[in-house]
Amino acid sequence: MRHRTLGKSSLSVSAIGLGCMSMSGVYGKGDDAESIAVIHRALELGVNFLDSSDMYGWGHNEQLLARAIKGRRAQVVLATKFGNLRKPDGTPGVNGRPEYVPQACDASLTRLGVDVIDLYYQHRVDPGVPIEDTVGAMARLVTQGKVRFLGLSEAAPATIRRAHAVHPITAVQSEYSLLYRVEAEETLRATRELGISFVAYSPLGRSLLTGSVHGTDEIPPDDRRRDHPRFTDANLAANLAIVQRLQPIAKAKGCTLAQLVLAWLLAQGEDIVAIPGTKRRARLEENAGADAVDLSADDVARISAAAPAGAGAGLRYPAPAMKAVYL
């Protein structure tokens, strides 16, 4: 597995990491034993970049990771996030207040069973708190030795620049795939200007770009994708047409569709790392195999033309959730 250095940090991570969110009941019921086996298999394959958040299963995911990496901490570059929360009435909220930042960090450290977090992200920008105040509090965690490097998730270019002026930002995590390119590529221009790495989540379009989804009836009732506009009937048909255009290219390259899509993403630049999520060993192994897929400039251009920027149909989140991203 090839490695890439995050930003101007000392963190060397596998070009393909592992997003752990799906292990905590987001896309249907999880299995802790199988999820731990997936993480162990990832480390065997050289996938050392593990991504979590305090909101995944509301603490469950970090506790699961603690069990999985016990005795293996030196093999792992550990990333987690803070800021998303549930209000007393059960609705989602966000908290970027400076006094909350150390509380969230200490809670994550306890759940993870570690002394330091390698990369600590603000999960969502709090529009009610200046980013300078939030990042200032995050920077104090670095000084205290609780966090090594800082990141932002779903931050817009102007916010990234303001944050970076307070303390170096090592990575920005946002959705980026062949189905979601416009805002991601705008963000890339800013991160490249500042020497920040781009960590691409949902690089497989929440499975749409794997060729494994053919209709909404295949998605379990407890799977959050049922609420995502890109999986509704009309949008799904348009998005599956993109998948059909990509299939012959994958066949010609002798790889799976998922591997082709991940290879395309990594070919966009050495400053990009993908963190496809899965709770299954077979999918993990398939995703890791994308590291061996070499694409020529012509291949990349052909793939880009099959799924041009803006081609994806439907919002990437339900409308209310879209108000919390790219801020």
C-alpha distance (Angstrom), angle and dihedral (degrees) to the residues before:
residue distance angle dihedral
M1 . . .
R2 3.79 . .
H3 3.77 117.3 .
R4 3.78 132.2 -143.2
T5 3.79 129.6 -162.5
L6 3.78 115.4 -121.4
G7 3.79 111.0 -124.5
K8 3.78 112.7 -58.9
S9 3.80 92.6 -32.2
S10 3.79 131.6 109.4
L11 3.81 91.6 -114.7
S12 3.80 112.4 120.9
V13 3.79 109.9 -169.0
S14 3.78 136.0 178.1
A15 3.80 110.7 -95.9
I16 3.79 86.4 -123.9
G17 3.77 113.5 45.8
L18 3.79 132.2 178.0
G19 3.78 124.8 -102.3
C20 3.79 108.1 -152.7
M21 3.81 102.4 -167.5
S22 3.81 96.1 102.2
M23 3.80 89.8 60.1
S24 3.80 89.6 72.2
G25 3.78 103.8 61.2
V26 3.79 101.3 -86.7
Y27 3.80 97.0 121.6
G28 3.77 98.0 30.7
K29 3.79 130.6 -51.6
G30 3.77 117.5 -31.6
D31 3.80 131.8 -146.0
D32 3.79 114.2 -137.6
A33 3.79 95.2 -157.5
E34 3.80 92.3 50.8
S35 3.80 91.6 44.1
I36 3.79 91.3 53.9
A37 3.81 88.8 48.8
V38 3.82 88.7 52.5
I39 3.81 91.1 52.8
H40 3.80 91.8 47.9
R41 3.80 90.7 49.2
A42 3.80 89.5 49.1
L43 3.79 90.6 56.4
E44 3.82 90.1 48.3
L45 3.81 88.8 54.6
G46 3.80 92.7 49.7
V47 3.81 94.8 -104.1
N48 3.80 98.1 141.7
F49 3.82 102.8 159.8
L50 3.82 110.4 92.9
D51 3.80 119.9 -176.9
S52 3.79 124.4 -158.6
S53 3.81 140.9 150.4
D54 3.77 137.1 -152.8
M55 3.82 88.4 -119.1
Y56 3.82 96.6 56.9
G57 3.77 100.4 104.1
W58 3.83 86.3 -16.7
G59 3.79 93.2 -85.1
H60 3.81 98.6 -21.8
N61 3.80 94.2 101.3
E62 3.78 95.1 53.3
Q63 3.81 90.9 46.6
L64 3.80 89.5 50.0
L65 3.79 90.5 51.2
A66 3.80 90.1 50.4
R67 3.81 89.4 58.6
A68 3.80 92.6 44.6
I69 3.81 98.0 50.0
K70 3.79 98.4 39.1
G71 3.79 105.5 130.5
R72 3.82 89.9 8.3
R73 3.81 101.7 72.5
A74 3.81 93.4 120.1
Q75 3.82 90.0 60.1
V76 3.78 94.2 55.7
V77 3.80 137.5 80.6
L78 3.77 98.4 -158.3
A79 3.79 122.4 -154.0
T80 3.78 127.6 179.4
K81 3.79 137.4 161.9
F82 3.79 142.1 -140.4
G83 3.78 138.2 -167.7
N84 3.80 106.0 72.6
L85 3.79 114.1 100.7
R86 3.78 145.5 157.0
K87 3.78 117.7 -106.0
P88 3.83 118.9 -135.3
D89 3.81 89.1 -97.2
G90 3.81 90.5 55.7
T91 3.80 96.7 -108.0
P92 3.83 120.2 127.4
G93 3.77 121.2 -96.7
V94 3.78 141.9 165.9
N95 3.79 131.9 -129.5
G96 3.79 123.0 -165.5
R97 3.80 97.5 155.6
P98 3.81 112.9 138.6
E99 3.80 93.7 -124.4
Y100 3.82 90.6 54.5
V101 3.81 96.3 52.4
P102 3.85 97.9 73.6
Q103 3.81 91.0 42.7
A104 3.80 91.0 54.7
C105 3.79 92.2 45.3
D106 3.80 94.4 50.4
A107 3.79 90.5 49.5
S108 3.82 91.2 51.1
L109 3.80 92.4 47.7
T110 3.80 89.5 53.2
R111 3.80 94.3 48.0
L112 3.81 92.4 45.2
G113 3.80 92.5 47.1
V114 3.80 92.7 -134.6
D115 3.81 136.4 119.8
V116 3.79 96.5 -137.2
I117 3.80 138.1 23.2
D118 3.81 113.2 -138.4
L119 3.81 97.0 -150.2
Y120 3.81 122.0 14.8
Y121 3.79 118.7 -168.9
Q122 3.75 133.8 -167.4
H123 3.81 96.3 -127.2
R124 3.79 96.4 -152.7
V125 3.78 129.8 7.8
D126 3.80 112.6 -111.2
P127 3.81 106.0 -133.3
G128 3.79 90.0 -159.9
V129 3.81 95.3 58.7
P130 3.82 125.9 59.9
I131 3.78 108.3 -111.8
E132 3.79 88.0 -131.1
D133 3.81 90.0 64.3
T134 3.79 94.4 48.6
V135 3.79 94.6 46.3
G136 3.78 90.5 44.8
A137 3.80 88.5 59.1
M138 3.81 90.7 45.6
A139 3.80 89.8 51.5
R140 3.80 89.6 56.8
L141 3.80 88.2 59.1
V142 3.80 88.2 59.0
T143 3.80 90.9 50.6
Q144 3.80 89.3 50.0
G145 3.80 91.5 51.9
K146 3.82 94.8 -118.4
V147 3.80 94.3 112.6
R148 3.80 130.1 30.3
F149 3.80 103.3 -162.0
L150 3.80 137.9 5.9
G151 3.78 133.8 -126.4
L152 3.79 141.5 175.5
S153 3.79 128.9 -142.9
E154 3.81 124.4 -149.5
A155 3.80 93.2 -4.1
A156 3.80 119.7 153.6
P157 3.82 120.2 -127.0
A158 3.81 95.6 -99.7
T159 3.81 90.8 51.2
I160 3.79 91.6 48.2
R161 3.79 91.2 53.6
R162 3.80 92.7 49.6
A163 3.80 91.9 47.8
H164 3.79 93.7 47.2
A165 3.81 89.9 54.0
V166 3.82 89.0 61.6
H167 3.81 98.3 44.8
P168 3.82 132.1 -12.3
I169 3.78 111.6 -85.8
T170 3.79 111.3 -146.0
A171 3.80 100.7 -169.3
V172 3.78 141.4 7.0
Q173 3.79 116.3 -151.6
S174 3.79 118.5 -154.9
E175 3.76 138.9 143.9
Y176 3.80 111.5 -82.0
S177 3.77 128.5 166.1
L178 3.78 141.3 122.2
L179 3.81 86.0 -80.8
Y180 3.79 94.4 51.0
R181 3.77 115.1 39.7
V182 3.82 113.4 126.8
E183 3.79 102.3 75.4
A184 3.79 92.4 29.3
E185 3.79 91.3 57.2
E186 3.80 90.4 47.0
T187 3.79 88.0 53.8
L188 3.80 90.7 48.5
R189 3.78 91.4 59.6
A190 3.80 89.6 57.2
T191 3.80 96.4 43.6
R192 3.80 91.5 49.3
E193 3.77 91.1 50.5
L194 3.82 88.9 55.1
G195 3.81 100.0 37.9
I196 3.81 94.2 -111.6
S197 3.80 123.9 144.8
F198 3.81 122.1 -124.3
V199 3.81 116.4 -133.2
A200 3.80 108.8 -161.0
Y201 3.77 116.4 -149.0
S202 3.81 123.7 -169.5
P203 3.83 88.8 21.7
L204 3.81 89.0 162.4
G205 3.79 94.0 51.8
R206 3.82 92.4 -109.9
S207 3.82 88.2 -58.2
L208 3.81 96.7 -46.1
L209 3.80 90.5 110.5
T210 3.79 94.9 50.7
G211 3.79 95.5 71.8
S212 3.81 90.2 -124.0
V213 3.82 96.1 110.4
H214 3.79 118.8 75.2
G215 3.80 103.5 156.7
T216 3.78 143.2 1.6
D217 3.79 90.7 -107.3
E218 3.82 88.2 70.7
I219 3.82 92.6 62.9
P220 3.83 113.6 91.0
P221 3.83 117.5 -117.9
D222 3.83 92.1 -115.4
D223 3.82 93.4 50.2
R224 3.81 114.5 110.0
R225 3.79 91.3 -141.8
R226 3.81 87.7 79.4
D227 3.81 86.9 73.2
H228 3.80 94.7 49.0
P229 3.82 115.2 101.2
R230 3.80 92.8 -140.4
F231 3.79 89.2 65.8
T232 3.81 97.1 51.4
D233 3.79 115.2 110.0
A234 3.82 102.5 -98.9
N235 3.79 94.9 39.3
L236 3.77 92.9 42.7
A237 3.79 91.5 56.0
A238 3.81 91.0 52.9
N239 3.79 92.2 47.0
L240 3.79 92.9 48.1
A241 3.80 88.0 54.6
I242 3.80 87.2 62.1
V243 3.80 89.5 50.4
Q244 3.80 90.1 52.4
R245 3.80 90.4 54.5
L246 3.79 90.5 52.5
Q247 3.80 97.2 47.5
P248 3.84 96.8 78.2
I249 3.80 90.7 49.9
A250 3.81 91.2 54.0
K251 3.79 90.7 47.6
A252 3.80 91.3 51.1
K253 3.82 90.3 50.9
G254 3.80 92.0 48.9
C255 3.79 94.3 -122.6
T256 3.77 138.2 105.8
L257 3.77 121.2 -92.0
A258 3.82 91.2 -110.2
Q259 3.78 90.7 53.0
L260 3.79 91.7 49.5
V261 3.80 92.2 50.8
L262 3.80 93.1 48.5
A263 3.80 91.9 46.0
W264 3.82 89.4 52.1
L265 3.78 90.2 53.0
L266 3.80 94.1 49.3
A267 3.80 89.6 47.8
Q268 3.80 89.5 62.8
G269 3.79 89.9 78.4
E270 3.80 147.2 -42.6
D271 3.80 88.6 -104.1
I272 3.81 92.0 68.0
V273 3.81 125.6 90.1
A274 3.81 123.1 -178.3
I275 3.80 123.6 -145.6
P276 3.81 107.0 -169.6
G277 3.77 110.7 -175.6
T278 3.77 126.6 -134.6
K279 3.78 141.8 151.3
R280 3.82 94.3 -157.6
R281 3.80 128.2 84.2
A282 3.80 94.5 -143.7
R283 3.80 91.6 56.1
L284 3.79 91.3 45.5
E285 3.80 91.2 53.8
E286 3.79 91.3 46.9
N287 3.79 92.2 50.4
A288 3.79 93.0 47.0
G289 3.80 88.4 53.2
A290 3.80 89.5 66.5
D291 3.80 87.1 78.5
A292 3.82 88.2 72.9
V293 3.83 95.3 51.7
D294 3.79 110.5 102.6
L295 3.78 116.9 -159.7
S296 3.78 124.6 -164.5
A297 3.79 121.3 -141.7
D298 3.81 87.3 -101.8
D299 3.81 90.8 52.6
V300 3.79 91.3 51.6
A301 3.80 91.7 48.5
R302 3.80 92.1 48.8
I303 3.81 92.1 50.3
S304 3.80 91.7 46.7
A305 3.79 90.6 51.2
A306 3.80 91.2 51.2
A307 3.81 90.3 55.6
P308 3.80 107.1 24.2
A309 3.79 122.3 -171.9
G310 3.79 109.7 -75.7
A311 3.81 94.8 20.1
G312 3.80 96.0 115.1
A313 3.82 112.4 101.9
G314 3.79 120.8 -134.0
L315 3.78 134.7 14.1
R316 3.79 115.4 -61.8
Y317 3.83 91.3 -129.5
P318 3.80 133.1 24.9
A319 3.81 110.3 -81.6
P320 3.84 96.9 -100.7
A321 3.82 91.8 52.4
M322 3.80 91.6 50.2
K323 3.81 87.9 70.0
A324 3.82 89.3 68.0
V325 3.81 99.2 51.9
Y326 3.79 133.9 80.2
L327 3.81 94.1 18.8
